[in-house]
Structures are given as structure tokens and as C-alpha cells.
Amino acid sequence: DKHRNDRRLLANIYLKNFAKKEFHAMISELLDQDDDQIEKLAHYLYLQTDGNVFHANQLLQEMERSNMLVYSRISFQWEWHPSDERTSAMLSGTNRDVVHLVANKIQALPAPLQRALVLASYIRSSFELSVLEAVVKYEEVHG
């Protein structure tokens, strides 16, 4: 049937956390810098994420948003300054962790979307969007 043909095939991909050596190599490759140049950053990211690629990506995005990690259009490479006060605080572990970063991102979303995420968390780890829509509509009507 036409509806069935329009559906996209989805597959689950299970990723394990990277070991420290592979994690450092990944960060080096992502930032296109030698491992020696990003040793402190890779070490910090590994400690905060335990080698979880998704969490490392979240931290790198936060660093970019807060201008702790900047792509230079002059040198055509990613730059970060470990001596900068904010970066220094982050590297020493006095800054927030990944859970707080994600929580802050969720809190910045509009209230209806936050509520939909809460309701989605009660359903299952995977579900059809139509199920979430039905739950949201039910919750709106019945409180």
C-alpha cells in the first residue's frame, strides 16, 4: 500500500563507548589537529563522557556556542585556548557536565516541546510519532 511504501526503513545502531586511545584519535581527527595539540581537551572530554561519542559531541557544540572552541578563517583550523579563564575552569572540572548541558538545552525549549519530551520518556525507548501525538492530545484534554 502507498502509506507503507512511503515509510522509511529505520535500523538501530548500537555503539559502544570508545577506549581512551581511540577517543583521543577521534577528537584529533574531528579538529584536524595532532593529538599533542588537543591532549588536554581530549582528556577532559574523555573524563566527562567516558568515551561516549554523543556526549562528546554535545560538549564540543557547547564549547563552540560559548566561543571556547572557534574555527579560525585565518588559519583554517579549530582553535581553543586552554589558558582562557572559562576553558581553564572547564578543563579543571569545575564546570558543568554533560547531563547539565543536555538539561539546560531542554530547559531552553518551548514549554509544549518540553512537555512532549516528558511524555515521550514515559512511552518507551522507541515509538511511532503517532503514539506520541495521541498521548500529547490525551494529556491536553484530560490533564
Backbone torsions as a table, in degrees:
resi	resn	phi	psi	omega
1	ASP	NA	156.5	-173.6
2	LYS	-59.2	-43.9	-179.4
3	HIS	-59.7	-41.8	-179.7
4	ARG	-64.9	-38.7	179.9
5	ASN	-69.0	-26.0	-179.9
6	ASP	-78.2	-18.7	-178.8
7	ARG	-67.7	143.1	176.4
8	ARG	-90.3	144.2	176.5
9	LEU	-80.2	129.4	179.1
10	LEU	-115.9	147.8	177.4
11	ALA	-135.0	147.4	175.0
12	ASN	-87.0	134.0	175.6
13	ILE	-119.0	121.4	-178.4
14	TYR	-101.3	123.1	-179.8
15	LEU	-114.7	135.9	173.8
16	LYS	-93.0	158.2	175.8
17	ASN	-64.7	147.0	178.7
18	PHE	-75.8	148.7	169.7
19	ALA	-72.3	161.5	-174.2
20	LYS	-55.7	-45.6	-177.7
21	LYS	-62.1	-46.3	-179.9
22	GLU	-67.9	-36.3	178.7
23	PHE	-63.3	-46.8	178.6
24	HIS	-60.9	-41.4	178.7
25	ALA	-63.1	-38.8	178.9
26	MET	-63.6	-45.9	179.6
27	ILE	-63.3	-41.8	177.5
28	SER	-59.1	-43.6	180.0
29	GLU	-68.5	-43.7	179.8
30	LEU	-58.9	-42.2	-176.6
31	LEU	-92.6	-1.0	179.1
32	ASP	53.1	48.6	178.8
33	GLN	-137.3	156.1	177.2
34	ASP	-63.2	150.4	179.9
35	ASP	-56.9	-36.4	179.3
36	ASP	-61.8	-36.4	-177.2
37	GLN	-70.3	-27.8	-175.4
38	ILE	-116.7	17.7	-175.8
39	GLU	-53.8	-50.4	-178.2
40	LYS	-63.4	-42.5	-179.7
41	LEU	-65.0	-47.4	-179.9
42	ALA	-62.4	-39.4	178.9
43	HIS	-63.3	-46.6	178.4
44	TYR	-60.2	-48.7	-179.1
45	LEU	-60.1	-39.7	-179.8
46	TYR	-65.7	-43.3	179.0
47	LEU	-62.4	-39.8	-177.6
48	GLN	-75.0	-28.1	-171.5
49	THR	-114.1	-8.7	-176.1
50	ASP	55.5	31.9	177.5
51	GLY	83.8	9.0	179.8
52	ASN	-77.7	117.8	-175.1
53	VAL	-63.7	-41.6	179.8
54	PHE	-60.5	-46.3	-179.2
55	HIS	-66.7	-38.1	177.4
56	ALA	-61.8	-41.4	178.3
57	ASN	-61.3	-41.9	178.2
58	GLN	-60.2	-45.4	179.8
59	LEU	-65.4	-42.2	178.3
60	LEU	-63.0	-40.5	177.3
61	GLN	-63.6	-40.6	178.3
62	GLU	-64.6	-40.6	177.8
63	MET	-62.8	-39.6	178.4
64	GLU	-67.1	-44.1	179.4
65	ARG	-60.0	-35.9	-178.2
66	SER	-95.8	16.5	175.7
67	ASN	59.4	27.5	172.5
68	MET	-87.9	-20.0	176.5
69	LEU	-129.8	118.8	-172.0
70	VAL	-132.0	137.3	174.7
71	TYR	-88.4	119.0	-178.4
72	SER	-84.2	125.2	176.3
73	ARG	-83.0	-3.5	175.8
74	ILE	-89.9	-51.0	-178.5
75	SER	-92.6	-8.0	-178.5
76	PHE	55.1	45.0	175.6
77	GLN	-152.7	162.4	177.2
78	TRP	-74.5	137.4	179.5
79	GLU	-126.9	142.9	173.2
80	TRP	-147.4	151.4	-173.9
81	HIS	-122.6	100.6	-177.7
82	PRO	-62.5	-19.9	-179.4
83	SER	-83.5	-13.7	176.1
84	ASP	-58.6	141.1	-174.2
85	GLU	-57.4	-46.7	-179.2
86	ARG	-67.2	-42.3	179.9
87	THR	-66.1	-40.7	178.3
88	SER	-59.7	-44.2	178.8
89	ALA	-63.0	-40.3	179.5
90	MET	-64.5	-46.6	-177.2
91	LEU	-67.3	-27.6	179.6
92	SER	-82.0	-4.3	176.7
93	GLY	88.4	6.7	-179.6
94	THR	-85.8	-4.4	178.8
95	ASN	-91.2	177.6	-177.2
96	ARG	-74.8	160.6	-179.1
97	ASP	-98.5	-177.1	-175.2
98	VAL	-61.2	-40.7	-179.4
99	VAL	-58.9	-43.1	178.4
100	HIS	-66.4	-37.1	178.4
101	LEU	-61.4	-47.9	-179.7
102	VAL	-65.9	-41.8	178.6
103	ALA	-60.6	-42.2	178.7
104	ASN	-65.5	-36.9	177.4
105	LYS	-64.7	-40.9	179.7
106	ILE	-66.7	-41.0	-179.5
107	GLN	-65.9	-22.3	178.9
108	ALA	-81.4	-10.3	179.5
109	LEU	-76.2	156.9	176.1
110	PRO	-59.9	147.7	-176.3
111	ALA	-53.1	-43.9	-179.9
112	PRO	-61.9	-36.3	178.6
113	LEU	-70.3	-38.9	175.4
114	GLN	-58.9	-44.2	-179.5
115	ARG	-63.8	-40.3	178.1
116	ALA	-62.7	-38.0	178.0
117	LEU	-66.2	-39.8	177.0
118	VAL	-62.1	-47.1	179.4
119	LEU	-63.1	-40.0	178.6
120	ALA	-61.5	-34.8	-178.7
121	SER	-66.3	-20.7	178.8
122	TYR	-85.2	-16.1	-173.4
123	ILE	-76.8	-75.1	-179.8
124	ARG	-171.5	178.9	179.2
125	SER	-73.3	-24.4	173.9
126	SER	-141.7	145.9	-176.9
127	PHE	-163.4	163.4	175.5
128	GLU	-76.8	144.8	178.1
129	LEU	-59.8	-34.2	179.6
130	SER	-61.1	-33.4	177.8
131	VAL	-65.4	-45.8	178.4
132	LEU	-62.9	-41.9	177.9
133	GLU	-58.6	-43.1	179.5
134	ALA	-64.8	-41.9	179.6
135	VAL	-64.6	-43.3	179.7
136	VAL	-63.1	-45.6	179.3
137	LYS	-62.4	-42.5	178.6
138	TYR	-61.2	-44.9	-178.9
139	GLU	-64.3	-37.1	178.7
140	GLU	-65.5	-39.2	-177.6
141	VAL	-77.6	-43.1	-172.9
142	HIS	-103.4	-3.5	177.3
143	GLY	66.5	NA	NA
